[in-house]
Amino acid sequence: MKLLIGQLPNLVLPMNKYLVTVEFEWNEEAMQIIPEHREYINGLIDEQVIEHYAVSMEIQTVWITINAKSKAEVKKIISKSPFNKFWKFNIHELIIWDGQNYRLPVVQLN
């Protein structure tokens, strides 16, 4: 008997990792909602939904790595940000995301 994933009642699907690239417009209105936006982003970081959040004011771009089940879920998460009306974004699923933070510490013999 062949079962499809959606037929398994208690199966937890693994999260995928996505890179969201955001271009934004900076103005006085955007400046006023920084505290509300930071509270939203900090909550997602605390819940391990967002792994990395980087902002460049020089090119008015944000890069966010998000753990989610689908692009649609990522779009829903991003769209809830108070900054959403200032953002134009692209979502790309990642297959590899590697770096020093994902490695075991180097063993140093004394």
PyMOL commands that set and color helices and strands:
alter all, ss='L'
color gray80, all
select helices_A, chain A and resi 5-7+28-32+34-46+71-79+82-86+100-102
alter helices_A, ss='H'
color red, helices_A
select strands_A, chain A and resi 16-24+50-56+61-68+87-94
alter strands_A, ss='S'
color yellow, strands_A
deselect
rebuild
show_as cartoon
